[in-house]
Amino acid sequence: MGWQRVLEMVTGLLLLRRLRDAVVRWAEEHDVDGVDFLTLYVVVLFAIPASLVAAPLGAAGTPAGMLALVGACCWFLDRISRVDRPLARPHPVRTVGTLFVLGVLASYVAAMSRPITGTELNSIHTALIMLGGWAGLVVIAADGVTSHDRITLLVRRLVVGVGACATVGIVQFVTGQALTDRLSIPGLSVNTILPTVAPRDGFSRAIGTTINPIEFGVVMAAMLPLCVHVGLHGTGGLVRRWWPTLVVVLAVPFANSRSGFLALLAALLVIFPLWPAPVRLRACIVGAFGTVGLFLLVPGMLGTITSMFSGLSSDPTTTSRTGSYELGWAFIEHAPLFGRGFMTFLPPYRVIDNQYLGLLIDTGLVGTLALVATFLTGIGVALTVRRRTASPELRSLAAALAAGISGLTLSYAFFDALTFPTAAAVTALLLGLVDALWRIVSAERSPTPVPAPIPATRARDGAAGP
């Protein structure tokens, strides 16, 4: 029996190697690299409403999520089939992020060691599938974006996708219509009821192609620094470079979300001091006139925004969040290190609206600290890259990534971010772009060539092959 198992493993590895060779050969024949894959992913992420899923997979069955998982599998096949490849420079974000993955796996072991319901078991398996997709986005960006030109192109495409999503949200706000609920795709079914026309103080709350106004506002806020970066350093006319910034700026208040405004504040606090003085001056002038114009064009918006923060003590969503602390601590005490299992504390038990508290319950101190360390590493690496490179464009990009991740890091304290597919995907994309930027700038500073982790098939990349 022992030899049969060994034979089966060897046969499996040989088949995986053949599959990997077929994938690489196809990529080389069609001149495909990581930027092309992530471009397709961005299109799927923002063009197809996140509420549409493949029913058998549930929350893990969004088209973007399934595509990310395919990419993760291709990356994994490449890794296990090319063990003789020279090691590339270490990727700090990916290295620290691995600790979070290990923390989640440890929580899985903890969940399997206790009595667990069928619903919780389905939830943790779904969460592991989603985690595989997020990890795939990080490693594909880190290994597959191999040059200055390619990361610039990918960021511009990402900003266009966000701009398109923001435009949908603006139309939703103006018309009070969901719009996305009219889209029907064979094989996909609605997993989440669209709440876009649910008003707050008389205003419809935009969601774009996400599943919730909170998620929409946070994603727009986190992506605004990248939009400004493209506006400053992009090519083409004024409208082409700046329309994503314009629609994203409008989309944040149209989401009517406190979490979105707080994420925007965190992002601006990081990015504003890093902008050159002329950019800061223009930002203040445009921001002042834009704010006055918004409140004049949308009467009552100022009062709505003010009331969201002035009436916190009596707001039911705020009291629900604070009321979760005592309940959460009772669960944390039972499993402080590894938790009760990733995403097994289900909404029917209580809606936490705090991803960090949810992680303390689900993955314990180990998983929560690992995720926080991943975020802080992403911010720190981006700021380090900004200091190391002499390129004004890459310095601007590094600052924008640091600001975007900062906004997301704060927002995780105000909603269950990892249960929202677009917010989680944008988080993974920004972290992966930080690692890609780290690798590109390190290669520019290195006196010796840096081997590419993924075969570079584009001659214009200037990256070394395997």
C-alpha positions in Angstrom: 0.0 0.0 0.0 2.9 2.4 0.8 4.5 1.9 -2.7 1.1 2.4 -4.3 0.7 5.8 -2.5 4.2 6.8 -3.7 3.4 5.8 -7.2 0.2 7.8 -7.2 2.0 10.9 -5.9 4.7 10.6 -8.6 2.0 10.1 -11.3 0.1 13.1 -10.0 3.2 15.3 -10.0 4.0 14.3 -13.6 0.5 15.1 -14.7 0.7 18.5 -12.9 4.0 19.2 -14.7 2.5 18.4 -18.0 -0.5 20.6 -17.3 1.8 23.4 -16.2 3.9 23.1 -19.4 0.7 23.3 -21.4 -0.4 26.5 -19.7 3.1 28.1 -20.1 3.3 27.1 -23.7 -0.2 28.5 -24.4 0.8 31.8 -22.6 4.0 32.1 -24.7 2.2 31.4 -27.9 -0.5 34.0 -27.2 2.0 36.5 -25.6 0.1 36.6 -22.3 1.5 37.7 -19.0 0.3 38.6 -15.5 -0.9 42.0 -16.5 -3.1 40.5 -19.2 -4.6 38.1 -16.7 -5.2 40.8 -14.1 -6.7 43.1 -16.7 -9.2 40.4 -17.5 -9.8 40.0 -13.8 -10.5 43.8 -13.3 -13.0 43.7 -16.2 -14.9 40.8 -14.7 -14.7 42.3 -11.2 -16.2 45.7 -12.1 -18.4 44.8 -15.1 -20.3 41.9 -13.6 -22.3 42.7 -10.4 -20.9 40.9 -7.4 -24.4 39.8 -6.5 -24.4 37.3 -9.3 -22.8 34.0 -8.4 -22.6 30.4 -9.5 -25.2 29.0 -7.1 -23.4 25.7 -6.2 -20.4 27.7 -4.9 -22.4 30.3 -3.0 -20.5 33.4 -2.0 -17.3 32.0 -3.5 -18.9 31.7 -6.9 -18.6 35.2 -8.2 -17.1 35.2 -11.7 -14.2 37.3 -10.5 -13.6 35.0 -7.5 -13.6 31.9 -9.8 -11.2 33.6 -12.2 -8.9 34.5 -9.3 -8.9 30.9 -8.2 -8.0 29.7 -11.7 -5.1 32.1 -11.6 -4.0 30.8 -8.2 -4.0 27.3 -9.5 -1.9 28.2 -12.5 0.6 30.0 -10.3 0.7 26.9 -8.0 1.3 24.6 -10.9 4.1 26.8 -12.0 5.7 26.7 -8.6 5.6 23.0 -7.9 6.7 22.2 -11.5 9.7 24.5 -11.6 11.5 23.8 -8.3 14.8 24.2 -10.1 14.2 27.9 -10.9 16.5 30.3 -9.1 14.8 32.1 -6.3 13.7 35.7 -7.0 14.1 38.5 -4.5 11.8 38.0 -1.4 8.4 39.8 -1.5 7.8 41.3 1.9 4.0 41.6 1.7 3.6 38.1 0.4 5.9 36.7 3.0 4.0 38.3 5.9 0.7 37.5 4.2 1.6 33.8 4.3 1.4 34.1 8.1 -2.2 35.1 7.7 -2.9 32.1 5.5 -1.2 29.8 8.1 -3.3 31.5 10.8 -6.5 30.7 8.9 -5.4 27.1 8.4 -4.7 26.8 12.1 -8.2 28.1 12.8 -9.5 25.4 10.4 -7.8 22.8 12.5 -9.3 24.3 15.6 -12.8 24.3 14.0 -12.5 20.6 13.1 -11.5 19.9 16.7 -14.8 21.0 18.1 -18.4 20.2 17.5 -19.3 22.2 14.3 -22.6 22.6 12.5 -23.1 21.9 8.9 -23.7 25.5 8.1 -20.5 26.5 9.8 -18.6 23.8 7.9 -19.9 25.1 4.6 -19.0 28.6 5.5 -15.4 27.8 6.4 -14.9 25.8 3.2 -16.4 28.7 1.2 -14.0 31.1 3.0 -11.0 28.9 2.2 -11.9 28.9 -1.5 -12.2 32.7 -1.4 -8.9 32.9 0.5 -7.2 30.9 -2.3 -8.5 33.5 -4.8 -7.2 36.5 -2.8 -3.8 34.8 -2.4 -3.8 34.2 -6.1 -4.3 37.9 -6.9 -1.4 38.8 -4.6 1.1 36.3 -6.0 0.1 36.9 -9.7 0.6 40.7 -9.3 3.9 40.2 -7.4 5.4 37.7 -9.9 3.6 38.6 -13.1 4.0 42.4 -13.3 7.6 42.6 -14.3 8.4 46.1 -15.4 7.7 49.8 -15.0 5.7 50.0 -18.2 3.6 47.0 -17.3 2.7 48.1 -13.8 1.8 51.6 -15.2 -0.5 50.0 -17.8 -2.2 47.7 -15.2 -2.8 50.6 -12.8 -4.4 52.7 -15.6 -6.7 49.8 -16.5 -7.6 49.3 -12.8 -8.5 53.0 -12.5 -10.7 52.8 -15.6 -12.5 49.8 -14.1 -13.1 51.7 -10.8 -14.2 54.8 -12.8 -16.8 52.6 -14.7 -18.1 51.2 -11.4 -18.3 54.8 -9.9 -20.2 55.9 -13.0 -22.8 53.2 -12.5 -23.1 54.3 -8.8 -23.7 57.9 -9.8 -26.5 56.9 -12.2 -28.0 54.8 -9.5 -28.0 57.8 -7.1 -29.6 60.1 -9.6 -32.3 57.7 -10.9 -32.9 55.7 -7.7 -32.8 52.5 -9.9 -30.6 49.5 -9.2 -29.8 49.0 -13.0 -27.6 46.0 -12.2 -30.6 43.9 -11.3 -31.6 43.9 -14.9 -28.5 42.0 -15.9 -29.0 38.3 -16.4 -26.1 36.0 -17.2 -26.7 32.3 -18.0 -25.4 30.1 -15.2 -25.4 32.8 -12.6 -28.0 33.6 -10.0 -28.6 36.4 -7.5 -26.9 35.7 -4.2 -27.6 39.0 -2.6 -30.6 41.3 -2.7 -29.6 44.7 -4.1 -30.3 47.5 -1.6 -29.4 50.4 -3.8 -32.7 52.2 -3.6 -32.9 52.0 0.2 -32.7 55.6 1.2 -30.8 57.4 3.9 -32.3 60.8 4.7 -34.1 60.9 1.4 -31.1 60.0 -0.7 -30.6 56.7 -2.6 -27.4 54.9 -1.6 -25.3 54.0 -4.6 -23.6 50.6 -4.8 -22.2 50.5 -8.4 -21.5 46.8 -9.1 -20.7 45.9 -5.5 -23.2 44.4 -3.1 -23.5 47.1 -0.5 -23.2 51.0 -0.1 -20.6 50.5 2.6 -18.5 48.4 0.4 -18.9 50.8 -2.6 -17.9 53.8 -0.5 -14.8 52.1 0.9 -13.6 50.9 -2.5 -14.1 54.3 -4.0 -12.2 56.0 -1.1 -9.3 53.5 -1.2 -9.0 53.8 -5.0 -9.1 57.7 -5.1 -5.3 58.1 -4.6 -4.6 55.8 -7.5 -7.1 57.8 -9.7 -5.3 61.0 -8.8 -2.0 59.3 -9.6 -3.2 58.4 -13.1 -4.5 61.9 -13.5 -1.1 63.4 -12.7 1.0 60.9 -14.7 -1.3 59.4 -17.3 -1.3 60.0 -21.0 -3.9 61.4 -23.2 -6.2 64.4 -22.9 -7.5 66.0 -19.8 -10.8 64.2 -19.8 -9.2 60.8 -20.3 -6.8 61.3 -17.4 -9.2 62.9 -14.9 -12.7 61.5 -15.5 -12.1 58.5 -13.1 -11.0 60.9 -10.4 -14.1 63.1 -10.9 -16.6 60.2 -10.8 -14.9 58.5 -7.8 -14.9 61.8 -5.8 -18.7 62.0 -6.5 -19.3 58.4 -5.7 -17.9 58.6 -2.1 -20.7 60.9 -0.8 -23.3 59.2 -3.0 -22.6 56.0 -1.1 -23.8 57.7 2.1 -21.4 55.6 4.2 -19.5 56.6 7.3 -17.0 53.8 6.6 -16.4 55.3 3.2 -15.8 58.8 4.6 -13.4 57.5 7.3 -11.5 55.4 4.7 -11.2 58.6 2.5 -10.0 60.6 5.5 -7.3 58.0 6.3 -6.2 57.9 2.7 -6.0 61.6 2.4 -4.0 61.9 5.7 -1.4 59.6 4.2 -1.3 60.9 0.6 -1.6 64.7 1.2 1.8 65.3 2.8 3.4 63.1 0.1 2.1 65.1 -2.8 4.4 67.9 -4.1 3.5 71.4 -2.9 1.9 72.5 -6.2 -0.3 69.4 -6.2 -1.4 70.0 -2.6 -2.3 73.6 -3.5 -4.4 72.5 -6.5 -6.0 69.7 -4.5 -7.1 72.3 -1.8 -8.5 74.7 -4.4 -10.3 72.0 -6.4 -11.6 70.3 -3.2 -13.0 73.5 -1.8 -14.8 74.5 -5.0 -15.9 70.9 -5.6 -17.4 70.6 -2.1 -19.3 73.8 -2.4 -20.6 72.8 -5.8 -21.7 69.4 -4.6 -23.7 70.9 -1.7 -25.3 73.4 -4.1 -26.2 70.9 -6.7 -27.5 68.3 -4.2 -29.4 70.2 -1.5 -29.5 68.4 1.8 -26.3 66.4 1.2 -24.4 68.5 3.8 -27.0 67.8 6.4 -27.0 64.1 5.6 -23.3 63.8 6.0 -23.3 65.9 9.2 -26.0 63.8 10.8 -24.1 60.6 10.1 -21.4 61.7 12.5 -23.3 64.0 14.9 -25.8 61.4 16.0 -23.5 58.5 16.6 -24.7 57.8 20.2 -28.3 57.2 19.1 -27.5 55.6 15.7 -28.7 51.9 15.7 -25.8 50.7 13.6 -23.3 52.3 16.0 -24.9 50.8 19.1 -25.0 47.5 17.3 -21.3 47.6 16.7 -20.5 48.6 20.3 -22.9 46.1 21.7 -20.9 43.3 19.9 -17.8 43.8 22.0 -19.1 42.0 25.1 -20.5 39.1 23.1 -17.3 38.9 21.0 -15.1 38.8 24.1 -17.1 35.8 25.4 -16.2 33.8 22.3 -12.6 35.1 22.2 -12.0 33.8 25.7 -12.8 30.3 24.7 -10.3 30.2 21.8 -7.9 33.2 22.1 -5.0 31.9 20.0 -6.6 30.3 16.9 -10.3 31.1 17.2 -13.3 29.0 16.4 -12.7 28.8 12.6 -12.4 31.3 9.8 -15.8 32.9 9.0 -17.7 30.4 11.3 -19.2 33.2 13.4 -22.2 33.7 11.1 -24.5 36.7 10.6 -27.5 34.8 12.2 -25.6 34.8 15.4 -24.9 38.5 15.2 -23.7 41.0 12.7 -20.4 42.3 14.0 -19.6 45.1 11.5 -16.0 45.0 12.6 -13.6 42.7 10.6 -10.9 42.8 13.3 -13.3 41.7 16.0 -14.7 39.1 13.7 -11.2 37.8 13.0 -10.4 37.7 16.7 -13.4 35.4 17.1 -12.8 33.3 14.0 -8.9 33.1 13.8 -7.8 34.3 17.3 -4.9 36.6 18.0 -2.6 34.7 15.5 -4.8 35.3 12.4 -5.8 38.9 13.4 -2.3 40.0 14.2 -1.0 38.4 10.9 -3.6 40.4 8.9 -2.7 43.6 10.6 1.0 42.9 10.1 0.3 42.3 6.4 -1.5 45.7 6.0 1.3 47.5 7.9 3.9 45.8 5.8 2.2 46.8 2.7 2.1 50.5 3.8 5.7 50.4 5.0 7.0 48.7 1.9 5.2 51.2 -0.3 6.7 54.1 1.6 10.1 52.5 1.5 9.9 52.1 -2.3 8.9 55.8 -2.6 12.1 56.7 -0.8 14.3 54.4 -2.9 13.2 55.3 -6.4 14.1 58.4 -8.3 11.2 58.1 -10.8 8.6 60.7 -10.0 5.9 58.4 -11.5 6.9 55.4 -9.3 7.2 57.7 -6.2 3.6 58.9 -6.9 2.4 55.3 -7.4 4.0 54.1 -4.2 2.4 56.9 -2.2 -1.0 56.2 -3.7 -0.7 52.5 -2.8 0.3 53.4 0.7 -2.7 55.7 1.0 -5.2 53.2 -0.5 -4.1 50.4 1.9 -4.3 52.8 4.8 -7.9 53.6 4.0 -8.7 50.0 3.8 -6.9 49.2 7.0 -9.0 51.7 8.9 -12.3 50.7 7.2 -11.9 47.1 8.3 -12.8 48.2 11.8 -16.2 49.4 10.6 -17.6 46.6 8.4 -17.0 42.9 7.7 -14.8 43.6 4.8 -13.8 40.0 3.9 -17.4 39.1 3.4 -17.7 41.7 0.6 -16.1 40.3 -2.6 -15.1 43.6 -4.2 -13.5 45.2 -1.1 -11.5 42.0 -0.4 -10.4 41.8 -4.0 -9.3 45.4 -4.1 -7.3 44.8 -0.9 -5.5 41.9 -2.4 -4.8 43.8 -5.7 -3.3 46.7 -3.9 -1.1 44.5 -1.7 0.0 42.5 -4.8 0.9 45.8 -6.6 3.1 46.9 -3.6 5.1 43.7 -3.9 5.3 44.1 -7.7 6.5 47.7 -7.3 9.1 46.5 -4.7 10.4 44.0 -7.1 10.6 46.4 -10.0 12.4 49.1 -8.0 14.7 46.5 -6.5 15.6 45.3 -9.9 16.4 48.8 -11.1 18.7 49.3 -8.1 20.4 45.9 -8.4 23.7 45.6 -10.2 22.8 42.1 -11.3 19.7 40.9 -13.2 16.8 39.6 -11.0 15.3 36.3 -12.3 11.6 36.6 -13.1 9.5 34.2 -11.0 7.1 33.8 -14.0 8.4 33.4 -17.5 8.4 36.9 -19.1 7.1 36.4 -22.6 7.0 40.1 -23.7 10.2 41.4 -25.2 9.1 45.0 -24.3 9.1 44.0 -20.6 12.9 43.9 -20.5 12.7 41.2 -17.8 15.0 38.2 -17.7 13.5 34.8 -18.6 13.7 31.7 -16.4 
